[in-house]
Amino acid sequence: MSGKMSEVYDAYDMEILQSIRIRGALYLRTNIGTVQLRQINTSKKRIEAEYAIKESLVEKGFGDTDRCVRNKEGELITYDRYENAYVLRKAYEGRECNINSLEDLELAAKLLARFHKLGKEIYYSSEKDVHIRVSGDFPKRNRELRRIKAYVQKKSPKREFEEMYMDHFDYFYEQANECEKSYGEKDLDKENEHIGYCHGMYNQHSVIMYEKDNENKTALINFEKFYVGNQLADLYHFIRKTIEKNNYDFEYFKIIVNTYNELIKLEKSDMEYIFTNISYPEKFYKISNNYYNTSKNWISPKLFEKFNVIIDTEKDKIIFLEKLKEYINNY
C-alpha cells in the first residue's frame, strides 16, 4: 500500500482486507463492507447535497444506494498530502444491469420509478431554494448547429468528413428544427407534475444487480450528476440508451414504459415528451460538437465511424418513431 493512499485510508474508521482498482476508483473490501474510494473535483457543498439526498432516500426505505461515508473527523471529503480530494462511498459486489435483457430492464425501470416517486416527495417536503433545471434546450442546441454549419461552409478545401457533414446536415437539422417547434407549442416539461430529484445519468452502469440474504436486489449508484428538474428526462435518457443498444427494438421501449407506468402514471403528453426527445438527432448534435470543439488539424477516424453508424441506423430509428407515434395515438 502506497504511503499516499495509506494516509487517506487511515482517515476512515475501517480495516482494509483487499483492494482493487476498477475504472479509476479503488474498491475496498473492509470490516465495514465493500466501499469505493474515488478522487473527485466536486465542491464540498455538492457532496453534502449528495449525502443529504441519499440519507433522505434511506429514511424513506430506499436504502440501496452508494451512500457517502464520513471520515473520523466527520467530513465527507478527505485530502491527501497533495490536497487531492477523495470521497468514500458504499459499493456493491454484483453486476451492472444487462441492457440487452428484458428482465433486467424491467427491474431497472421499477427502480427508477421508485427513486422518482421518493425523489418527488423529498423535493416537495424540503425548502424550495434549489435551482430547477429546464430540460430539452432545443433552441440553444440548434443555434450551435447553425454556427457549426457556417464554420464548415467556409472551409476550403473541405476534407472527407466535412464533405460528408455538409451532405447530411440539412436532413438532421430539419429533425432538430421540428423538435424545437414541437417543444415550443406544447408544455412538454410539465414541471408541475414531474418536478423532483433526477438521477442525471440513469443508465445500465448506474444499476447494480446483486444478491443479499438469498434475494436478488437492485442498487442505484453514480449520483454525481443529480439535479432537480423534470424527472421524465431520466426516463427518456434510459429509453434512448436502451433502444440504441438494441437496434431500436420496440419491445425494449415497451418493457421500460409499462413497468414505470405501474408506479408512476404516464399521460399522453408524457409520451409526447419522450417522442420529441427521441426524435431529436442527439448523436448528430454530439458529433457536431465533438468536431467543433476539438483540434481541426486532424479528424479522428472514430468520428467517421460514429457518423457512419448514425447514418446506418437512421432507418431503424425512423421505423421505431413511426411505431411510437402509433402507440401514442392509441394511448
N, C-alpha and C positions, 0 to 999 in steps of 0.2 A: 504494500500500500504506500503510495507516494506521500511525502510529507505534506504536500499541498492539499491533497484530499483528506488526509488524516485530520487536519485541524478543522475541516468542515464537518467531518463525521463526528468529531468529539463535541461539537456544539449541540448534538442531539442526545437525548437520553435513550440510547439503544445500543445493542451489541450486534455487530455485523458478522454474519455467518458465511455469506457468499456475495460476490458482486460480479455483475456482467454488464458490458456496455452495449446498448441497443439504440440505434438511431439518435446518437448524440446525447443520450441520457444514461445514467448509471442506475441499474436495477439491483436493489439490495435485498437479500433475504436476511431478516433480523429477528430478534426476540420479540419485536412488536408487530411482526408480519412483514409482508413484502412491500417495499416502498420504492419510489423513483426519485432520484436526485437529478435536477436539471439546472444548468446555468441559464439565467434569464437576463433580459434588459428591460424588464417591466417595472413600473413605479410601485412604491410601497402602497399607495392608495389603491392601485388597481388590484394588487394581490390581496389586500384586505377586503376589497369588494368581492373578489372571487371566493375568499374564505367565507364571507358572510352569506352569499347565496347558497353555497353548498351546505353550510350548517343549517340554514333555513329549510333546505330540502330534507335534511336528516330529521329535523323536528317534525316534518310532515310525513315521515315514513319512507322517504326516498333516500335510502342510505347507501346505495351502491354507486358512489362517485369517487373520483380521485381526490379525496379531501386533503387539504393542506395541513401539514404538521408543524406546530410551533417548536422552536428550539428551546434549550434550557432557560434562555433569557425571556421566553415568551414572545419572541419575534418570528415572523413568517419568512423573512429573508435572512440568510446567513452569508457573510462575506468572508472570503479568504484573505490572505495577507496582501494580495494584489488588488483588492477591492472588487473582485469578481463576485457577482451576486448569485446565490443558489436558493432554490425552493425545493422542499421535500414534500412529496405527495404520496398518498396511498396508491398502491398498484395491485393489479390482479393477475394471477397466473392462469391464463386461459388463452383464447384465440380471438382474433378480430372477426367481426361479422363477415360471413361469406356473401359477397354481393351478388353471386350467381345462384344462391339458394333461396327459394321462395319461403322456406321455413324460417331461415334466419332473418329474412326481410320482414316477415310478419312480426317476429319478436322485436326487431329494431323499431318498427313503426309503432308498436304498442308502447315501447319505452319512450319514444319521442312524444307521443300523446300524453303519457303520464307526466313527463317533465313539463310540457307546455301547460297542462292543467294546473299543476302546482306552481309553476313559474308565473302564471297569471295571478293566482291567489296571493303569492308573495308580493308581487308588484303592487296590487291594489290594497294590501294591508300595510304597506310601508309609506314613508314620506315620498311625495311625488317631485323630488328635486333631481331626478335622473333624466339626462338627455335622451329623447326618443329619436331613434334613427329612422329616417324615411327610406323605404326600400324602393328598388327599381328606378333609379335616376336616369331614365332613358334620354331625356333632353341633353344632359351633360355628356353622356356616352356618345350620343350622335354628333354632338359638336366636335368631340375628339376625333371621331371617324372622318368628318369632313375636313378637319385640319390635316389629318394624315394623308387623305387622298390628295389634297392640294400640294402637300410636300412631294409625294411620289410623282404627281403630274409634271412637276418642274424638273425632275431628274432627267438628265440626258448625258450619255445614253442610259437606258434602263437595263438592269440586269434581269436574269430569267425570273427571279422571284417577284420583282417589281412589275414585270410584264404580266405575270400570272395574277398578281394582286389587282391590277387595273382591269384585267379581263373579267374578274368576278366581283369587283367592288359594287357595281350598281345592283346586282342581284341580291347581295346580302344587305346592302344599305336599304333597299326597298322593304325588306323584312323588318329592319330596325325602325324605320320610319313608321310603318304600320303599327308597331308596338307602342311607339310614342303617342300616336293618335289615339289608340285604344285606351291607353293609360290616362290620357288627358280627358277623355269623355266619360270615364267611369270612376267610381270611388273604389278602386281595386285594393287599396291599402286597408280599408275597413278597420282603422285603428281603434275605433270604439268597441269592436268585438274581439279583436285578436291581439290587442296590445298586451305585452307581458315580456318576461325574460326569454330571450332567444339564445340558443347554444352558440350560433355563429359559424360553426364548421361541422355540422352534423353529417357524417358520412360513415362508411364501413369501418374506418380506422378509429372512430370515436366510440364504437360499441364493442365491448368485450364480452364474449360468451365464456362462462366459467362454471365450475361445479362447487357447491358448498352443501355439506351435510346430505350428500347423495341427491341433491336437487340441482337442476340446471338453472343458472341465473344469468342476468344481463347487467352490465355495469356501464355507466356513461362517463367518459373521460374527455380530456382535451378541451377544457372550458376557456382557454386563453382568449378567445375572441367573443365571449358572451357579451350581450348588449340588451337593451330594452328597445323593442320595436314590434313590427308585425311578425307574429310567430309563423305565419304562413310562409315566410321566406325560408325558414328552416326546412319546412316540408317540401317546398319547391326544390331547394338545393339537393335534398336527399333523393327526390324523384329523378331529377336531372342526372345526377351522378349514376344512379342505378340503371336508368334506361340506356344511357350512353354506353355503359359496360355490358349491356345485354341486347345490343343491336336493335334498340327501340321496340322490344317485345312488349306488347300492350299488357300482357298478363302480369308483368312486374309492376307496372303502374297500378293496376287494379288491386293487387295484394297490399300495397302500401296504403292507398287511399281508403280501401274498405276497412282495413284494420284500424287506421287512425280515426275513421269516422265512427267506429264503435264507441269511442270515448269522447271525442270532440266532433260534434255535428258540423259537417261542411255544407254550406249553402251553394246554390248555383253560382252566385257571384264569386265564391271562393274558388270554384273550379275554373271560372274565367280568369281569375288572377293567375292560377297555375298555368293555364293555356297561354296567356300573354307572355309570361316569363319564359316558358319553354320555347315559344315562337321566336324570342329574341335570339339573334345569331351570336350567342355568348362566346363560342370558340373563335369565331372570326374577329370579334372585338378584342379578345385576348391576344391573338396572333398579331393584330394591328398594333397594339400597344407594345408587344414584345419587340417587334421590328423597329418601331419609332423610338423606343427608349433605350435601345442598345446600340452598340457601335455599328455604323452603316458601312464600314470598310470591309467587313466580312460577314456574310449572311450564313448562319448556321444551317447545315443540312437538315437538322432537326426541325427547323422552321418549315422547310419544304415538305418534310414528311408529315408534319401536323396539318399543313394546309391541304395536302392531298387526301388525308384522312377525312377532313371536313367535307371536301367535295365528294368523296366516295360514299360517305354515309348520309349525304343530304337527301337522297331518295327515300331512305328508310325513315328519316326524321319527318319528311312530308307525309308519308303514309301514316305514321304514328299520329301526327297532328290532325289528319282527317278523321281518324278513329276517335280521337279525343273530342273533336268538335261534335261528332255524332253522339258521343257519350254525354256531353254537356247538354245537348239539345233534348235528350231524353231523361235528364237528371231530375 
